Amino acid sequence: MAIEWPEVGLLAAAIPCSLLPFLAYNPHASETYLYLAVGLYAVILSLILTRISASPAIYSAILSLFVILFSASVWTRNQRVAACGATAQTIVNNLPSANWRSGPRRIQLASPSTDAPLRIYGIYGYHGLSTIEREGVGIPAAQMLLQLVTGNEQLKVDVIPASRMNCTQAGTCFWVSERGEVTDAAVPLPAAQIQPRAQ
């Protein structure tokens, strides 16, 4: 049976059209923008598979293989998302945020850890401070999170490189490990521990 190429072409053209508004007007990319595009791709794939499969049994076998692969992929992704969430929750729980519920305050966070990075799956390889705020994105996510937790909109939070950490006042600067443990940076760390995070 012949493949309806005009239908396939129309669906394929709809994929970038569905993404264009998000990419043009949002500063931060998100996988949620891909749902419609993935749905269109699934329809295209199904159309092609039904036409090239010699029998319903072959089509079912190919479809079953995709289901197994995609299920494993989603399970792995969800485990990584859960691990990132657990690390972020550990950081929040370990910070003395109860002391920051009112008044203007400035907090600094940095990661001195040399722990080996976690295995990356897709875009979910975050650990330590990157579970809260990614470097180079330009979104003060750590500040927004801690303002939400404390209810204090005057709270300012800076995520900085370890080399810029120079703190003498307890309770204002913190080292955050790859696993989310928090240490007051007013307590000096050995210089050997303050190294760029492994990529």
Number of C-alpha atoms within 10 A of each C-alpha: 8 8 13 11 12 9 12 18 11 12 18 16 12 16 17 13 12 16 15 12 11 16 14 8 8 9 11 10 11 10 7 9 15 16 12 14 18 12 13 20 17 12 14 18 12 13 16 16 17 17 14 13 15 11 10 10 10 14 17 14 12 13 14 12 12 12 12 10 11 12 12 12 13 11 11 15 18 13 13 22 18 13 18 23 16 16 24 22 14 16 22 19 13 13 19 13 16 9 11 22 17 13 11 11 15 14 16 21 23 23 26 23 21 15 13 10 16 15 11 12 14 10 10 19 17 24 24 25 24 18 23 23 21 16 13 6 11 10 13 16 18 22 22 17 15 21 19 12 14 15 14 18 16 15 20 17 21 16 23 13 17 18 13 9 20 12 16 13 11 11 18 18 25 24 24 22 20 24 20 24 17 23 18 20 22 17 14 11 13 7 9 9 13 18 14 13 16 10 6
